[in-house]
């Protein structure tokens, strides 16, 4: 996954920054009046480490949220596709349902229904099934209709 690679890259970059700061701090030659400067440097390193931890934990939370939303979309897509395949009127009709769940909870999920159906009745049946199955799983679903009516003899 691309997100995992970018997360690892971020963690490696932050680790290198912290390591460089610690090494630079360790190489400073102490002077007799550097007690307060040494304490300030230590506080700076600690603050840098805390900031890095906050950034990494935020990235992990965002990655986990994205993974959960993708899982919800896959479940919704599978349920809708199964319901379409069970319909006798739509046997052998190439209909694809693609679900997308938004990252934020307040936004509605989207199901795109695409394909070619042999009649307006088959189109309405497919949309009815998609609406019924989607509303059974989630209350906030938008359906994008990309179905084309193409009679069988013209196909």
N, C-alpha and C positions, 0 to 999 in steps of 0.2 A: 504494500500500500504506500502510496506517495506520502501520506500524512505521517506515517511511522518513520519514514526516512528523514523527513524534514524535522521531526521531533528529535531524532537521534542526532542530527546535525546541530540543532540548537543546543542540546545537552552537551555535546562535545565542545562546542564553541565556548559555552559558559564555563565548562571545566577548565579549558585552557586559560581563560581569563583569570579565573580564581587561582590556578596554579602559578601563573606569571606574577600575580600580585603577591602571593605568599613568598615566592622565591625572591622577588625584588625586596620585599620587606625583610627577609632573612639576611640579605646581603648588605643591608645598611650597617655601617660601622657605628657603634654606639658612642655618643659623646657624653661627657659628664652631665650636661644639662638637657639630655634628650628623654628624660622620664616622661614628661608630658607629651612630647612628640611621639614617643613609642606607644603610649596609650592611645593617642589619636589615630595612629596608624593601625593599631589593633582594632579599634572601633570601626575604622573604615573598611578593613577586611571583613569583619563580622557583618557589617551592613551590606557589603557587596555579596556575601554568601547568602544572606537572608533575601535580598532582592532576587538573586538567581533562583533560590528555592521557590519563591512566590511565582516567578515567571514559569518555571518548569511545572509546578503544580497546576497553574492555570492552563497550560498547554495540555496537560494530561486530562484535566476535566473536560476541556473542549473536544479532545479526541474521543473520549468516552461518550460524550453527548452525541457526537456525530455518528459514532458506531451504533448507538442505540436507535437513532432515527433511521439509519439505513436498515437496521433489522426490522423496525416497524414497517417500513416501505416494502421490504421483501415479503413479509407476512401478508400484508394487504394485497400485494400483487399476486401472490400464490393463491389466496382465497378467491379472488375475483376470477383468475384464470381457470381455476377448478370449476367454479360455478358456470362459466361459459362453456366449458367442455362437457358438462353434464346435460346441457340443453339439446334435445333431439333436433330441433329446428336448425341449430347451428353446427351440426356435425359436418366436418369437412370444410368448414368456412374458416379462412385464415384471418382470425382476429387476435390482435396482440394488445394486452393491457399492461401498461407501464406505470408503476406507482412511484411517486416522489414524496418523501416526508420532509417538511422544512426543519431547519436546525432549531428554531425557537418554537416552543409549545403552542403559543397563541395563533400561529398561522395554520391555515388548513392544508391537509394533504391533497395531492393532485393525482388523479388517475387519467392517463391518456389512453383512449381506446381507438386503435387504428386497424384498418384492414378493409377488405371488400366483402360486401354482403350481397346476396342475390336479389333481395327485395326490400321494400320499405318496411314490411312486417318483420323481417329478420333484423333489420337495423333497430327498430323500436324494441324488439325482444331483447337484443343484446344490451341496449342502453338501460332497459328496465332491470335486467339481471345485475348489471354493474352497479346501478344505484342501490338496489336492494342489498346486495352483498356488502358494498362499501359502507352503507349506513348501519348495517348490523355490526361492523367492526369498529368504525369511528363515526362520530356524529358530524365532524367538520371535514367533509371531503368534497372537492371540486372535481367535476368530470369534464375532460376535454374531448369532444366528439370529433374524431378524425375518420369516421366510417364513410365509405363511399358505396353507393348502390350501383352495382354492376351486374346486369342480368347474366345468367349462366351461359346463354347462347352467344353473348358478346365477348366472353372471357377467353 
